[in-house]
Amino acid sequence: MDDDALETFEKMRNDDVAEISYKQGLFHMAAAIASNFRHDKSLGTTEMKSEIPAKMYTCALNKGGLINPTIDWLADVTKMDQMFIEHHPKDRLNKGVGLTEDFNKLLKIAFPNRNIEILEYFTRLRTRARIRHMNRRIMAPKRGTLRGLRKKVEWLF
């Protein structure tokens, strides 16, 4: 491990874990969108340079095809995510018809230089992630405890 990596890990020890997880999530979301739209070279590159340190395991598995988002694209995704958080209530989605269309209109105004298909893809991706989060919170009490699941399995067999 070189000195830059050690400095990065020292900084990470002092940072908030939730903030690091949030940044890693945005990094992976930006990379997924860049991978889906490989024809747009402004979104990602195969170089292993980023502001967020890549995990050693990911670097070891990379055979040269891993797409990393560019710094500009990662900054845009961060802004888009902040707009999404401000547009929808906490841990919920706005009610009504045109859930994604309303947010797409805001993104088109805020990012006129980005392709419309990319903005719509971000909206669908982020909305589905929020729906998964909402479903997990709803289903958590119904799943019960680990002991309850074990007793249920024992009773069935």
Secondary structure, 3 states (H helix, E strand, C coil): CCHHHHHHHHHHHHCCHHHHHHHHHHHHHHHHHHHHCCCCCCCEECCCCCCCCCCHHHHHHCCCCCCEECHHHHHHHHHHHHHHHHHCCCCCCCCCCCHHHHHHHHHHHHCCCCCHHHHHHHHHHHHHHHHHHHHHHHHHHHHCCHHHHHHHHHHHC
